[in-house]
Amino acid sequence: MVIRRRLLEPAVATFVATAALHLPIEVPAAADAPVVIEIKGFEYGPESPAVAVGDVVIWRNLDIVPHSVTAVDDSWDSGLIAAGGRWQTVATEAMVRDYYCRFHPTMTASLKIDSY
């Protein structure tokens, strides 16, 4: 009986470990991850990302010159984002979605804000 038990224990442990690999794993909701927008080549990318109310939105300046992220009605503004710098805000339902670079006004983009 002891010998049979010693032979079965490793087999049962292997079975349990293998079965555990096939169990569903709960993944945190995507809303927990920030939305990252890169400023590169004098463009915002992605140009119109979908964000939910409450999402953190981060702009990273990968250009060698400063930029800004400024609402078209000036209701929110990053100020100067230096080369290599970043700025972040939290998306709100009332937030103006269209924005541009104060230093390079032809750089424009928008946020698609959902309130789900």
N, C-alpha and C positions, 0 to 999 in steps of 0.2 A: 504494500500500500504506500509506504514512504517513497519507494523507488518510482512508482507510477506518478505520485504527486510531484516529485522532482522533475520528471519528464514532461508533465503537463504544464507546470507553471511557466516556463519560457514560451511555450506555444500559446498559452492564454494571453500572456503579456504582449506577444507579437500581434495576436489577433486584435486585442483592444487598441494597441497603438495604431495599427493599420485602419481600423474602423474609425478612430478619432480623426484621421486625415481626411475622411470623407464627410465629416459633419459640416453643416453649413456654418460659416463664420459671419458674425454680424459686423458689417462695415459701417463706419460712421457716415452720416448723411453728407452729401457733397456741399451742403450749405455751410458746414463747419470749416471747409477749406476756403482760404481767401481767393478772390478773383484777381489774377495778376495781369496787368496790361503793360506791355513793353513799349517804350518810346525808343524807336530805332529808325534811322534813315529818314528822320523828320516825318515820321508817321506813328500813330497809335495802333498797336495791334494786340488783340483783335480790335477792329474798328467799332463794332457794336456788340459787345458781349452781353449775354443775358445774366442778370443778377437778381437776387431776391431781396426784398426788404430785410435789412439786418445783416446782409453780407458785408464783409470787409473787402474793399476794393483797393488794390495796391498798384500804383504806377511806378515803374522802374525806368529811369533814364539811362539808356545804354548808348546814347549819342555823346559826342565830345563837347557839346555846347549845352547851356542851360535851357530848360523848357518850363512851361507851367501847364497846369490843368485847371482851366477857368470856365465856369458855367457861362453860357452866352448872355445871361442876365446879370452876371457878376454876383450871384447869390452864394457861391462857394468858389474858393480859389486856393490853390496849393501854394501860391507864392513861387519863388524861384526854386526849381528842382535842379541842383547842380549836376554836372556830368557824373555819372556813377551813383547818383542819389536816388531817393525814392520818397513817395508821399502816399499816405493812405487816408481813407475816410470810410464811413459806414453808410451804405445805401439806405435812403429813406424814401417813403412813398411820395412825399411832396417835393423831392429833389428834382431840380431841372436836369434833364437828361443830356442835352446837347452841350458840348464843351469844345474848347479850342486852346491853342497855345498863345498866350498874351504876347510872346516875343516873335512868334511865327504864325500869324493869323490864318494862313492857308491850311494849317494843321487843324483838322476838325474831326470829331468823332461823337459818339453818343453811347449812353447806357440803355439797355432794355431792362427796365425794372419791373419785376412781377411781384405782386403782393400775396403770393401763395404761402 
